[in-house]
Amino acid sequence: MKRKLAGFVVATFAFMAPVSAQLSPPEAGEYRADNYRAPVPATLKGTRVLTTEQAEAIWRAGSGVFIDVLPRPPKPQNLPEGTIWREKPRLNIPGSVWLPDTGYGKLAAATEDYLRRGLERASGGNNTTLLVIYCQADCWMSWNAAKRVLSYGYSNVAWYPEGTDGWERADLPMAESQPDPRADGEQFSPR
């Protein structure tokens, strides 16, 4: 009886492994350049992948800088003249630096400079500062941005794939956030 049960357990886990692998795609070799809101890989080579509990511990200890890369919503085109448009506020992990539009697969030179300058300020110029990169759950932009931050020579990068969705589900504090100012005065970062 014990052997049959053990065989059943082994067979069940063997069957389940491919299913879970299908839910989490493999790491991409390059930056993801489309369909950004889709299941993300479970890993990102060179980073620590954080759970909400781990991200919360870092946040409470103040031992890392949280970097949000969620895009800023663009103003709708062709609004009737005189229409007042207000952006939906970005509720964020308190104390985060919001560097919007920096997680696309390809970045314009000005946007890449904005990301580099923002990271420089956030890290105090220390490339060993722990940087926690995130946006929302199932958002390739945080994966892209964390991969890009590694390519800039930062050696202590963590990726928090659940982002504000996981943070909010855990009923952790949220704060309204504003984008880090751009040196070029642009309102929105073109790709």
N, C-alpha and C positions, 0 to 999 in steps of 0.2 A: 504494500500500500504506500509506504513512504517513497519507494522508488518511482511509482507511478505519479505521485504528487510532485516529486522533484522534477521528473521529466516534463510534467505539465507546466510547471513554473518556468523551466528553462525554455520550453517551446513558446510560451506566452511572451517572455521577454524578447526572444529572438524575432517573433512576429511583430512586436511593438517597436523595435528599434528602427526599422525602415519608415514607419509611420511618423515617428517624432523627427526623423531626419528630413522628411518631406515638409514638415511644418516650419522648420528653420532652414532656409536655403544656405548653401555653402558660401564662404567668403568670396567676394568678387575680386578679380585681379586688379581691376581699375575702379575708378569712382563710378557710382551709379548715376546715370544721366537722365533717367526718366522714371515714371511710376514710383515716385518717392514714398508714397504711403502704401507700403506693402510689407509683408513679413521680412524681418532682417535676420542676418546670420546670428548664431549664438556666440560667435567669437569675432575678434578683430586682432589679428596678430600684432604684438607689440604693446597692447593695452591690457588693463584689467577691466573685465566686464563686471559691472556692479549690479547687485540687487537693490531694491529699494531700501532694505535694512542697512546694507553697507553704505549706500549714498547718505542715508540719514545719519549714520555714525560719523562720517567724514564731515557733514554739514554741522552737526552739533559740536564736534571737536574743533571746528574752524581750521581743519588741517588741509583744506584744498580750496581751490577757486572754481566755482561752478560757472560754466560757459554755455549759454543757451544760443542755439543757431537757428531757431525757428524763423522762417521768413516773415517779414512784416507784410500784412495784407495790403495789396495795392489799391489805390483809390479807383473805384469803378470808372470805366471809360464812358463817355457820352452821358454824364449826369445832366439832367436839365439845368439850365442856368439858374442860379440862385439856390440850388439844393445844398443844404448843409450836410456834409459827410463827416461822420465821426468814426474813427477806428474803434474796433472792439478792444477793450483793454486786455493786455497780456498779463495773465496771472502766472506768476513764476515762483521758483524756489527762492525764498528771500536771500538777498545779497548777491544774486547772480549777476553776471555781466551778460547782457543781451547783445550779441553780434549777429543781427538778422541777415539772412540771405547768403551766409557763408558756407552753407552745406550743399550747394548745388554741385553737380558733377563737373561743370566747367565754370570758372569764375573770370569775370573781367579783371583786368590788371588793377583797376581802382578798388574793386571789392577784395581782391587778394591782399592788397596793401592795407586795407581797412582791417582785415582779419589779423594780419601780422602785427599791426600797431596795437590793436585791441589786446592781443595775447601778450605783447610786450608790457603794456600797462598793467594788465591783470596779474602777470607773473612777477612784476617788479624787475623784469629783465633777467630773471633766474630761470634757466631752462630745465631745472630740476623741480620746480614748484609743481605740486599735484594739480593738474587741470582735469576737471570732470566735465566732459562734453555730453550734451543732451539736447533733445527737443521734445518730441512726443513719442508714444509707443508706435512701433511699426513705422518708423521714420528713417529712411536711408540718409537723410541730411545729417543726422548726428553721426552716423557711421562714416559718411564721407568726410565730415569735418574732423573727426578724431583721427582718421587716416592721414588727412592733410596736415594736422598739427604735428603728428609724428614725423612727417617728411620735413618739417621745419626745424627738426633737431630737439624738440621737447622730449625728454626721456621719461617723464612721470605722467603719463596720460591714462585716464580712466574713462570708459565709455559707459554711460548710464542709459541703456536702450529703452527703459520704461518711461523715462522723462517725466514731464509734468503729469501725464496720465497716471503713472504708477504712484507718483508723489501724492496726487489728489486722492486716489483710491485708498491710500494708507491714512487719509485724514490728517496729513501733515500741513503745517502752515504754508500759506501762499501769500504773495505780495504782488501788487500791481507793479509793472516794470516798464521802463522806457528804453529804447535802443541806445546803445553806446553812441555818442556823437561821431559823425563822420567829419574828417578834416576837410573834405572837398565840398561840404555843405549840401550834398545830395540828400534828398528825402528818401529815395528808394534805391537799392543797390541793383543795378542791371547785371545780368549774367554775361 
